[in-house]
Amino acid sequence: DIVFLLDATGSMQVYIEQVRDTIQSLCERLVATGKWSGGDLRFGLIAFRDHPPQDSTYITHQYPFDSDILAVKANIANLKADGGGDGPEAQCDAFACVLNAGWKDEATKVAILITDSPPHGIGE
């Protein structure tokens, strides 16, 4: 299981297209190796922004694990970089979501953080 923690704040706007393309390419390349049986390789996504009052849209938005690469690509394609408001962002909250992300017990668990900012503290 691989989960991507993606900073979806406005400061990421200049990077978001390249990040989307890179994540999609990585997922496609891993699936194309044929090393995993159907459903064994799953991808998740946790988008994060900032805490109120800097951002009122969401702190984290979790997309469930899925082995359907088309569904994963659709989730990534729908992300928009917006919001934020100060330097630090809510990656600690995103990592807190990782703990209950719906991992398979027998899976190797990988979390990949993609951001351009330092973190706030949890619940700050």
Secondary structure, 3 states (H helix, E strand, C coil): CEEEEEECCHHHHHHHHHHHHHHHHHHHHHHHCCCCCCCCCCEEEEEECCCCCCCCCCCEEEEEEECCHHHHHHHHHCCCCCCCCCCCECHHHHHHHHCCCCCCCCCCCEEEEECCCCECCCCC
